[in-house]
Each structure stands twice: as C-alpha cells, then as structure tokens.
Amino acid sequence: MGAGRTVSWLAEQTGIAPHVLQKQLAMQLDFTVTDLAEIAGALSIDVARLVPRSADR
C-alpha cells in the first residue's frame, strides 16, 4: 500500500469492512465499482489507476 498505509487504514478511510477488504485484496472477493471509487479517493489517485488497461489499446 505504501507510505505507511495499512489495510486497516484503508478500510477506515473507505468504510469497507476490514475482513471484506482483506478478502478483496486476496482475490477471494470482487471489488465493486463503488469500492474502487472509495479506494481511489482515499489514495488521492484516479480510479483508472486501479483497473488494468485493455489489451485492445
């Protein structure tokens, strides 16, 4: 996560339950579009940085 940020910190910032976020990060649960928007906001980045680029581009 970097810059001293932890899963607990991210969960607190986004409102995503820590156990849910852990499972999402472990690829045991899918992220919702809302989750991605909340995470991007917490990290002050564009949500596009959280999704892979299309191979078609």
PQR file of N, CA, C, O and H, with PARSE charges and radii, in Angstrom:
ATOM      1  N   MET A   1       0.831  -1.179   0.000 -0.4000 1.5000
ATOM      2  CA  MET A   1       0.000   0.000   0.000 -0.0000 2.0000
ATOM      3  C   MET A   1       0.880   1.249   0.000  0.5500 1.7000
ATOM      4  O   MET A   1       0.541   2.255  -0.622 -0.5500 1.4000
ATOM      5  N   GLY A   2       1.991   1.177   0.690 -0.4000 1.5000
ATOM      6  CA  GLY A   2       2.961   2.261   0.665 -0.0000 2.0000
ATOM      7  C   GLY A   2       2.652   3.406   1.601  0.5500 1.7000
ATOM      8  O   GLY A   2       1.543   3.525   2.124 -0.5500 1.4000
ATOM      9  H   GLY A   2       2.266   0.359   1.196  0.4000 1.0000
ATOM     10  N   ALA A   3       3.646   4.245   1.802 -0.4000 1.5000
ATOM     11  CA  ALA A   3       3.558   5.472   2.596 -0.0000 2.0000
ATOM     12  C   ALA A   3       2.965   5.228   3.985  0.5500 1.7000
ATOM     13  O   ALA A   3       2.229   6.072   4.496 -0.5500 1.4000
ATOM     14  H   ALA A   3       4.546   4.149   1.378  0.4000 1.0000
ATOM     15  N   GLY A   4       3.275   4.085   4.599 -0.4000 1.5000
ATOM     16  CA  GLY A   4       2.801   3.791   5.938 -0.0000 2.0000
ATOM     17  C   GLY A   4       1.322   3.454   6.008  0.5500 1.7000
ATOM     18  O   GLY A   4       0.762   3.358   7.100 -0.5500 1.4000
ATOM     19  H   GLY A   4       3.873   3.399   4.183  0.4000 1.0000
ATOM     20  N   ARG A   5       0.695   3.276   4.882 -0.4000 1.5000
ATOM     21  CA  ARG A   5      -0.735   2.958   4.861 -0.0000 2.0000
ATOM     22  C   ARG A   5      -0.924   1.453   4.993  0.5500 1.7000
ATOM     23  O   ARG A   5      -0.213   0.663   4.372 -0.5500 1.4000
ATOM     24  H   ARG A   5       1.150   3.354   3.995  0.4000 1.0000
ATOM     25  N   THR A   6      -1.875   1.084   5.795 -0.4000 1.5000
ATOM     26  CA  THR A   6      -2.161  -0.327   6.036 -0.0000 2.0000
ATOM     27  C   THR A   6      -3.560  -0.668   5.535  0.5500 1.7000
ATOM     28  O   THR A   6      -4.337   0.214   5.170 -0.5500 1.4000
ATOM     29  H   THR A   6      -2.452   1.726   6.299  0.4000 1.0000
ATOM     30  N   VAL A   7      -3.858  -1.943   5.525 -0.4000 1.5000
ATOM     31  CA  VAL A   7      -5.200  -2.379   5.166 -0.0000 2.0000
ATOM     32  C   VAL A   7      -6.200  -1.783   6.157  0.5500 1.7000
ATOM     33  O   VAL A   7      -7.287  -1.357   5.766 -0.5500 1.4000
ATOM     34  H   VAL A   7      -3.227  -2.659   5.822  0.4000 1.0000
ATOM     35  N   SER A   8      -5.836  -1.754   7.419 -0.4000 1.5000
ATOM     36  CA  SER A   8      -6.720  -1.159   8.437 -0.0000 2.0000
ATOM     37  C   SER A   8      -6.974   0.309   8.140  0.5500 1.7000
ATOM     38  O   SER A   8      -8.108   0.778   8.240 -0.5500 1.4000
ATOM     39  H   SER A   8      -4.953  -2.100   7.736  0.4000 1.0000
ATOM     40  N   TRP A   9      -5.927   1.034   7.778 -0.4000 1.5000
ATOM     41  CA  TRP A   9      -6.081   2.449   7.433 -0.0000 2.0000
ATOM     42  C   TRP A   9      -7.017   2.606   6.245  0.5500 1.7000
ATOM     43  O   TRP A   9      -7.916   3.447   6.269 -0.5500 1.4000
ATOM     44  H   TRP A   9      -5.006   0.653   7.697  0.4000 1.0000
ATOM     45  N   LEU A  10      -6.815   1.806   5.209 -0.4000 1.5000
ATOM     46  CA  LEU A  10      -7.636   1.906   4.011 -0.0000 2.0000
ATOM     47  C   LEU A  10      -9.093   1.549   4.316  0.5500 1.7000
ATOM     48  O   LEU A  10     -10.012   2.203   3.823 -0.5500 1.4000
ATOM     49  H   LEU A  10      -6.085   1.123   5.189  0.4000 1.0000
ATOM     50  N   ALA A  11      -9.296   0.532   5.112 -0.4000 1.5000
ATOM     51  CA  ALA A  11     -10.654   0.148   5.495 -0.0000 2.0000
ATOM     52  C   ALA A  11     -11.342   1.300   6.232  0.5500 1.7000
ATOM     53  O   ALA A  11     -12.508   1.601   5.979 -0.5500 1.4000
ATOM     54  H   ALA A  11      -8.549   0.001   5.513  0.4000 1.0000
ATOM     55  N   GLU A  12     -10.616   1.931   7.133 -0.4000 1.5000
ATOM     56  CA  GLU A  12     -11.175   3.064   7.876 -0.0000 2.0000
ATOM     57  C   GLU A  12     -11.508   4.227   6.950  0.5500 1.7000
ATOM     58  O   GLU A  12     -12.553   4.860   7.103 -0.5500 1.4000
ATOM     59  H   GLU A  12      -9.669   1.687   7.339  0.4000 1.0000
ATOM     60  N   GLN A  13     -10.637   4.512   5.998 -0.4000 1.5000
ATOM     61  CA  GLN A  13     -10.842   5.631   5.081 -0.0000 2.0000
ATOM     62  C   GLN A  13     -12.002   5.396   4.115  0.5500 1.7000
ATOM     63  O   GLN A  13     -12.686   6.341   3.720 -0.5500 1.4000
ATOM     64  H   GLN A  13      -9.788   3.997   5.874  0.4000 1.0000
ATOM     65  N   THR A  14     -12.219   4.148   3.740 -0.4000 1.5000
ATOM     66  CA  THR A  14     -13.218   3.838   2.712 -0.0000 2.0000
ATOM     67  C   THR A  14     -14.553   3.381   3.259  0.5500 1.7000
ATOM     68  O   THR A  14     -15.567   3.449   2.564 -0.5500 1.4000
ATOM     69  H   THR A  14     -11.663   3.381   4.061  0.4000 1.0000
ATOM     70  N   GLY A  15     -14.565   2.918   4.492 -0.4000 1.5000
ATOM     71  CA  GLY A  15     -15.792   2.363   5.043 -0.0000 2.0000
ATOM     72  C   GLY A  15     -16.024   0.913   4.656  0.5500 1.7000
ATOM     73  O   GLY A  15     -17.070   0.342   4.963 -0.5500 1.4000
ATOM     74  H   GLY A  15     -13.741   2.863   5.057  0.4000 1.0000
ATOM     75  N   ILE A  16     -15.048   0.319   3.982 -0.4000 1.5000
ATOM     76  CA  ILE A  16     -15.133  -1.105   3.647 -0.0000 2.0000
ATOM     77  C   ILE A  16     -14.706  -1.882   4.891  0.5500 1.7000
ATOM     78  O   ILE A  16     -13.675  -1.583   5.491 -0.5500 1.4000
ATOM     79  H   ILE A  16     -14.198   0.783   3.732  0.4000 1.0000
ATOM     80  N   ALA A  17     -15.492  -2.867   5.268 -0.4000 1.5000
ATOM     81  CA  ALA A  17     -15.151  -3.670   6.449 -0.0000 2.0000
ATOM     82  C   ALA A  17     -13.768  -4.303   6.256  0.5500 1.7000
ATOM     83  O   ALA A  17     -13.473  -4.831   5.184 -0.5500 1.4000
ATOM     84  H   ALA A  17     -16.331  -3.110   4.780  0.4000 1.0000
ATOM     85  N   PRO A  18     -12.924  -4.253   7.285 -0.5600 1.5000
ATOM     86  CA  PRO A  18     -11.565  -4.796   7.143  0.2800 2.0000
ATOM     87  C   PRO A  18     -11.518  -6.242   6.652  0.5500 1.7000
ATOM     88  O   PRO A  18     -10.668  -6.578   5.827 -0.5500 1.4000
ATOM     89  N   HIS A  19     -12.413  -7.105   7.141 -0.4000 1.5000
ATOM     90  CA  HIS A  19     -12.387  -8.507   6.704 -0.0000 2.0000
ATOM     91  C   HIS A  19     -12.786  -8.626   5.235  0.5500 1.7000
ATOM     92  O   HIS A  19     -12.304  -9.516   4.535 -0.5500 1.4000
ATOM     93  H   HIS A  19     -13.103  -6.832   7.811  0.4000 1.0000
ATOM     94  N   VAL A  20     -13.650  -7.749   4.766 -0.4000 1.5000
ATOM     95  CA  VAL A  20     -14.047  -7.752   3.353 -0.0000 2.0000
ATOM     96  C   VAL A  20     -12.880  -7.262   2.500  0.5500 1.7000
ATOM     97  O   VAL A  20     -12.555  -7.867   1.478 -0.5500 1.4000
ATOM     98  H   VAL A  20     -14.042  -7.025   5.335  0.4000 1.0000
ATOM     99  N   LEU A  21     -12.254  -6.172   2.920 -0.4000 1.5000
ATOM    100  CA  LEU A  21     -11.124  -5.624   2.171 -0.0000 2.0000
ATOM    101  C   LEU A  21      -9.987  -6.636   2.081  0.5500 1.7000
ATOM    102  O   LEU A  21      -9.358  -6.773   1.031 -0.5500 1.4000
ATOM    103  H   LEU A  21     -12.517  -5.681   3.750  0.4000 1.0000
ATOM    104  N   GLN A  22      -9.722  -7.339   3.171 -0.4000 1.5000
ATOM    105  CA  GLN A  22      -8.683  -8.382   3.157 -0.0000 2.0000
ATOM    106  C   GLN A  22      -8.998  -9.436   2.098  0.5500 1.7000
ATOM    107  O   GLN A  22      -8.113  -9.851   1.350 -0.5500 1.4000
ATOM    108  H   GLN A  22     -10.232  -7.227   4.023  0.4000 1.0000
ATOM    109  N   LYS A  23     -10.258  -9.870   2.033 -0.4000 1.5000
ATOM    110  CA  LYS A  23     -10.643 -10.882   1.055 -0.0000 2.0000
ATOM    111  C   LYS A  23     -10.562 -10.338  -0.372  0.5500 1.7000
ATOM    112  O   LYS A  23     -10.174 -11.059  -1.291 -0.5500 1.4000
ATOM    113  H   LYS A  23     -10.977  -9.533   2.641  0.4000 1.0000
ATOM    114  N   GLN A  24     -10.926  -9.078  -0.556 -0.4000 1.5000
ATOM    115  CA  GLN A  24     -10.820  -8.474  -1.885 -0.0000 2.0000
ATOM    116  C   GLN A  24      -9.366  -8.410  -2.323  0.5500 1.7000
ATOM    117  O   GLN A  24      -9.043  -8.746  -3.462 -0.5500 1.4000
ATOM    118  H   GLN A  24     -11.242  -8.492   0.191  0.4000 1.0000
ATOM    119  N   LEU A  25      -8.500  -7.987  -1.436 -0.4000 1.5000
ATOM    120  CA  LEU A  25      -7.083  -7.879  -1.772 -0.0000 2.0000
ATOM    121  C   LEU A  25      -6.449  -9.248  -2.022  0.5500 1.7000
ATOM    122  O   LEU A  25      -5.478  -9.365  -2.770 -0.5500 1.4000
ATOM    123  H   LEU A  25      -8.763  -7.714  -0.510  0.4000 1.0000
ATOM    124  N   ALA A  26      -7.003 -10.269  -1.397 -0.4000 1.5000
ATOM    125  CA  ALA A  26      -6.511 -11.639  -1.602 -0.0000 2.0000
ATOM    126  C   ALA A  26      -7.197 -12.308  -2.795  0.5500 1.7000
ATOM    127  O   ALA A  26      -6.999 -13.496  -3.049 -0.5500 1.4000
ATOM    128  H   ALA A  26      -7.792 -10.174  -0.790  0.4000 1.0000
ATOM    129  N   MET A  27      -7.999 -11.541  -3.516 -0.4000 1.5000
ATOM    130  CA  MET A  27      -8.735 -12.004  -4.696 -0.0000 2.0000
ATOM    131  C   MET A  27      -9.714 -13.129  -4.367  0.5500 1.7000
ATOM    132  O   MET A  27      -9.954 -14.014  -5.188 -0.5500 1.4000
ATOM    133  H   MET A  27      -8.161 -10.576  -3.310  0.4000 1.0000
ATOM    134  N   GLN A  28     -10.274 -13.087  -3.160 -0.4000 1.5000
ATOM    135  CA  GLN A  28     -11.299 -14.033  -2.765 -0.0000 2.0000
ATOM    136  C   GLN A  28     -12.695 -13.438  -2.934  0.5500 1.7000
ATOM    137  O   GLN A  28     -13.689 -14.164  -2.949 -0.5500 1.4000
ATOM    138  H   GLN A  28     -10.079 -12.368  -2.493  0.4000 1.0000
ATOM    139  N   LEU A  29     -12.760 -12.121  -3.061 -0.4000 1.5000
ATOM    140  CA  LEU A  29     -13.996 -11.385  -3.331 -0.0000 2.0000
ATOM    141  C   LEU A  29     -13.703 -10.322  -4.374  0.5500 1.7000
ATOM    142  O   LEU A  29     -12.588  -9.806  -4.446 -0.5500 1.4000
ATOM    143  H   LEU A  29     -11.953 -11.531  -3.049  0.4000 1.0000
ATOM    144  N   ASP A  30     -14.693  -9.998  -5.176 -0.4000 1.5000
ATOM    145  CA  ASP A  30     -14.532  -8.944  -6.178 -0.0000 2.0000
ATOM    146  C   ASP A  30     -14.761  -7.569  -5.567  0.5500 1.7000
ATOM    147  O   ASP A  30     -15.548  -7.417  -4.633 -0.5500 1.4000
ATOM    148  H   ASP A  30     -15.599 -10.418  -5.118  0.4000 1.0000
ATOM    149  N   PHE A  31     -14.070  -6.577  -6.101 -0.4000 1.5000
ATOM    150  CA  PHE A  31     -14.314  -5.183  -5.746 -0.0000 2.0000
ATOM    151  C   PHE A  31     -15.534  -4.702  -6.517  0.5500 1.7000
ATOM    152  O   PHE A  31     -15.749  -5.115  -7.656 -0.5500 1.4000
ATOM    153  H   PHE A  31     -13.431  -6.700  -6.860  0.4000 1.0000
ATOM    154  N   THR A  32     -16.332  -3.836  -5.910 -0.4000 1.5000
ATOM    155  CA  THR A  32     -17.412  -3.177  -6.647 -0.0000 2.0000
ATOM    156  C   THR A  32     -16.856  -1.883  -7.224  0.5500 1.7000
ATOM    157  O   THR A  32     -15.782  -1.425  -6.832 -0.5500 1.4000
ATOM    158  H   THR A  32     -16.157  -3.500  -4.984  0.4000 1.0000
ATOM    159  N   VAL A  33     -17.587  -1.309  -8.144 -0.4000 1.5000
ATOM    160  CA  VAL A  33     -17.183  -0.016  -8.707 -0.0000 2.0000
ATOM    161  C   VAL A  33     -17.127   1.022  -7.582  0.5500 1.7000
ATOM    162  O   VAL A  33     -16.232   1.868  -7.559 -0.5500 1.4000
ATOM    163  H   VAL A  33     -18.459  -1.680  -8.462  0.4000 1.0000
ATOM    164  N   THR A  34     -18.071   0.956  -6.665 -0.4000 1.5000
ATOM    165  CA  THR A  34     -18.085   1.880  -5.528 -0.0000 2.0000
ATOM    166  C   THR A  34     -16.845   1.687  -4.668  0.5500 1.7000
ATOM    167  O   THR A  34     -16.232   2.663  -4.235 -0.5500 1.4000
ATOM    168  H   THR A  34     -18.797   0.269  -6.684  0.4000 1.0000
ATOM    169  N   ASP A  35     -16.467   0.432  -4.415 -0.4000 1.5000
ATOM    170  CA  ASP A  35     -15.247   0.153  -3.640 -0.0000 2.0000
ATOM    171  C   ASP A  35     -14.040   0.812  -4.304  0.5500 1.7000
ATOM    172  O   ASP A  35     -13.238   1.470  -3.640 -0.5500 1.4000
ATOM    173  H   ASP A  35     -16.964  -0.361  -4.766  0.4000 1.0000
ATOM    174  N   LEU A  36     -13.918   0.630  -5.616 -0.4000 1.5000
ATOM    175  CA  LEU A  36     -12.777   1.196  -6.341 -0.0000 2.0000
ATOM    176  C   LEU A  36     -12.772   2.719  -6.266  0.5500 1.7000
ATOM    177  O   LEU A  36     -11.716   3.333  -6.118 -0.5500 1.4000
ATOM    178  H   LEU A  36     -14.569   0.096  -6.155  0.4000 1.0000
ATOM    179  N   ALA A  37     -13.937   3.321  -6.366 -0.4000 1.5000
ATOM    180  CA  ALA A  37     -14.018   4.778  -6.264 -0.0000 2.0000
ATOM    181  C   ALA A  37     -13.617   5.248  -4.872  0.5500 1.7000
ATOM    182  O   ALA A  37     -12.914   6.250  -4.735 -0.5500 1.4000
ATOM    183  H   ALA A  37     -14.795   2.823  -6.485  0.4000 1.0000
ATOM    184  N   GLU A  38     -14.053   4.542  -3.850 -0.4000 1.5000
ATOM    185  CA  GLU A  38     -13.695   4.901  -2.469 -0.0000 2.0000
ATOM    186  C   GLU A  38     -12.190   4.740  -2.233  0.5500 1.7000
ATOM    187  O   GLU A  38     -11.563   5.588  -1.598 -0.5500 1.4000
ATOM    188  H   GLU A  38     -14.624   3.729  -3.961  0.4000 1.0000
ATOM    189  N   ILE A  39     -11.626   3.669  -2.738 -0.4000 1.5000
ATOM    190  CA  ILE A  39     -10.187   3.429  -2.585 -0.0000 2.0000
ATOM    191  C   ILE A  39      -9.385   4.498  -3.316  0.5500 1.7000
ATOM    192  O   ILE A  39      -8.417   5.033  -2.776 -0.5500 1.4000
ATOM    193  H   ILE A  39     -12.135   2.980  -3.254  0.4000 1.0000
ATOM    194  N   ALA A  40      -9.785   4.802  -4.527 -0.4000 1.5000
ATOM    195  CA  ALA A  40      -9.088   5.848  -5.293 -0.0000 2.0000
ATOM    196  C   ALA A  40      -9.149   7.178  -4.555  0.5500 1.7000
ATOM    197  O   ALA A  40      -8.155   7.901  -4.489 -0.5500 1.4000
ATOM    198  H   ALA A  40     -10.571   4.367  -4.966  0.4000 1.0000
ATOM    199  N   GLY A  41     -10.304   7.502  -4.006 -0.4000 1.5000
ATOM    200  CA  GLY A  41     -10.435   8.742  -3.246 -0.0000 2.0000
ATOM    201  C   GLY A  41      -9.536   8.759  -2.023  0.5500 1.7000
ATOM    202  O   GLY A  41      -8.891   9.769  -1.737 -0.5500 1.4000
ATOM    203  H   GLY A  41     -11.112   6.915  -4.060  0.4000 1.0000
ATOM    204  N   ALA A  42      -9.489   7.658  -1.306 -0.4000 1.5000
ATOM    205  CA  ALA A  42      -8.648   7.568  -0.105 -0.0000 2.0000
ATOM    206  C   ALA A  42      -7.170   7.708  -0.442  0.5500 1.7000
ATOM    207  O   ALA A  42      -6.398   8.272   0.334 -0.5500 1.4000
ATOM    208  H   ALA A  42     -10.012   6.838  -1.538  0.4000 1.0000
ATOM    209  N   LEU A  43      -6.783   7.190  -1.607 -0.4000 1.5000
ATOM    210  CA  LEU A  43      -5.383   7.236  -2.020 -0.0000 2.0000
ATOM    211  C   LEU A  43      -5.055   8.469  -2.862  0.5500 1.7000
ATOM    212  O   LEU A  43      -3.910   8.669  -3.267 -0.5500 1.4000
ATOM    213  H   LEU A  43      -7.410   6.732  -2.237  0.4000 1.0000
ATOM    214  N   SER A  44      -6.072   9.291  -3.120 -0.4000 1.5000
ATOM    215  CA  SER A  44      -5.904  10.510  -3.940 -0.0000 2.0000
ATOM    216  C   SER A  44      -5.325  10.194  -5.317  0.5500 1.7000
ATOM    217  O   SER A  44      -4.405  10.857  -5.796 -0.5500 1.4000
ATOM    218  H   SER A  44      -7.002   9.128  -2.792  0.4000 1.0000
ATOM    219  N   ILE A  45      -5.888   9.173  -5.930 -0.4000 1.5000
ATOM    220  CA  ILE A  45      -5.478   8.801  -7.285 -0.0000 2.0000
ATOM    221  C   ILE A  45      -6.720   8.668  -8.162  0.5500 1.7000
ATOM    222  O   ILE A  45      -7.840   8.580  -7.657 -0.5500 1.4000
ATOM    223  H   ILE A  45      -6.636   8.634  -5.542  0.4000 1.0000
ATOM    224  N   ASP A  46      -6.515   8.655  -9.461 -0.4000 1.5000
ATOM    225  CA  ASP A  46      -7.607   8.441 -10.404 -0.0000 2.0000
ATOM    226  C   ASP A  46      -7.990   6.967 -10.375  0.5500 1.7000
ATOM    227  O   ASP A  46      -7.122   6.094 -10.364 -0.5500 1.4000
ATOM    228  H   ASP A  46      -5.606   8.727  -9.871  0.4000 1.0000
ATOM    229  N   VAL A  47      -9.284   6.694 -10.364 -0.4000 1.5000
ATOM    230  CA  VAL A  47      -9.759   5.317 -10.295 -0.0000 2.0000
ATOM    231  C   VAL A  47      -9.211   4.465 -11.448  0.5500 1.7000
ATOM    232  O   VAL A  47      -9.081   3.249 -11.305 -0.5500 1.4000
ATOM    233  H   VAL A  47      -9.989   7.403 -10.373  0.4000 1.0000
ATOM    234  N   ALA A  48      -8.897   5.075 -12.560 -0.4000 1.5000
ATOM    235  CA  ALA A  48      -8.348   4.339 -13.704 -0.0000 2.0000
ATOM    236  C   ALA A  48      -7.030   3.641 -13.354  0.5500 1.7000
ATOM    237  O   ALA A  48      -6.672   2.648 -13.988 -0.5500 1.4000
ATOM    238  H   ALA A  48      -9.003   6.062 -12.676  0.4000 1.0000
ATOM    239  N   ARG A  49      -6.314   4.146 -12.364 -0.4000 1.5000
ATOM    240  CA  ARG A  49      -5.049   3.504 -11.961 -0.0000 2.0000
ATOM    241  C   ARG A  49      -5.276   2.182 -11.254  0.5500 1.7000
ATOM    242  O   ARG A  49      -4.336   1.408 -11.077 -0.5500 1.4000
ATOM    243  H   ARG A  49      -6.605   4.953 -11.849  0.4000 1.0000
ATOM    244  N   LEU A  50      -6.526   1.906 -10.842 -0.4000 1.5000
ATOM    245  CA  LEU A  50      -6.819   0.685 -10.108 -0.0000 2.0000
ATOM    246  C   LEU A  50      -7.324  -0.445 -10.982  0.5500 1.7000
ATOM    247  O   LEU A  50      -7.513  -1.564 -10.505 -0.5500 1.4000
ATOM    248  H   LEU A  50      -7.290   2.535 -10.987  0.4000 1.0000
ATOM    249  N   VAL A  51      -7.542  -0.168 -12.246 -0.4000 1.5000
ATOM    250  CA  VAL A  51      -8.047  -1.205 -13.148 -0.0000 2.0000
ATOM    251  C   VAL A  51      -7.044  -1.424 -14.277  0.5500 1.7000
ATOM    252  O   VAL A  51      -6.396  -0.482 -14.733 -0.5500 1.4000
ATOM    253  H   VAL A  51      -7.388   0.741 -12.634  0.4000 1.0000
ATOM    254  N   PRO A  52      -6.924  -2.665 -14.719 -0.5600 1.5000
ATOM    255  CA  PRO A  52      -5.963  -2.949 -15.786  0.2800 2.0000
ATOM    256  C   PRO A  52      -6.392  -2.306 -17.101  0.5500 1.7000
ATOM    257  O   PRO A  52      -7.579  -2.152 -17.387 -0.5500 1.4000
ATOM    258  N   ARG A  53      -5.401  -1.943 -17.876 -0.4000 1.5000
ATOM    259  CA  ARG A  53      -5.683  -1.398 -19.216 -0.0000 2.0000
ATOM    260  C   ARG A  53      -6.155  -2.521 -20.117  0.5500 1.7000
ATOM    261  O   ARG A  53      -5.757  -3.676 -19.957 -0.5500 1.4000
ATOM    262  H   ARG A  53      -4.436  -2.068 -17.644  0.4000 1.0000
ATOM    263  N   SER A  54      -6.990  -2.174 -21.047 -0.4000 1.5000
ATOM    264  CA  SER A  54      -7.464  -3.143 -22.021 -0.0000 2.0000
ATOM    265  C   SER A  54      -6.323  -3.534 -22.947  0.5500 1.7000
ATOM    266  O   SER A  54      -5.504  -2.693 -23.318 -0.5500 1.4000
ATOM    267  H   SER A  54      -7.313  -1.237 -21.177  0.4000 1.0000
ATOM    268  N   ALA A  55      -6.268  -4.791 -23.316 -0.4000 1.5000
ATOM    269  CA  ALA A  55      -5.236  -5.255 -24.253 -0.0000 2.0000
ATOM    270  C   ALA A  55      -5.492  -4.727 -25.659  0.5500 1.7000
ATOM    271  O   ALA A  55      -4.615  -4.806 -26.518 -0.5500 1.4000
ATOM    272  H   ALA A  55      -6.933  -5.474 -23.015  0.4000 1.0000
ATOM    273  N   ASP A  56      -6.690  -4.189 -25.902 -0.4000 1.5000
ATOM    274  CA  ASP A  56      -7.057  -3.688 -27.230 -0.0000 2.0000
ATOM    275  C   ASP A  56      -6.463  -2.324 -27.547  0.5500 1.7000
ATOM    276  O   ASP A  56      -6.464  -1.917 -28.709 -0.5500 1.4000
ATOM    277  H   ASP A  56      -7.404  -4.125 -25.204  0.4000 1.0000
ATOM    278  N   ARG A  57      -5.968  -1.626 -26.574 -0.4000 1.5000
ATOM    279  CA  ARG A  57      -5.499  -0.256 -26.784 -0.0000 2.0000
ATOM    280  C   ARG A  57      -4.174  -0.176 -27.443  0.5500 1.7000
ATOM    281  O   ARG A  57      -3.666   0.920 -27.678 -0.5500 1.4000
ATOM    282  H   ARG A  57      -5.967  -1.957 -25.631  0.4000 1.0000
TER
END
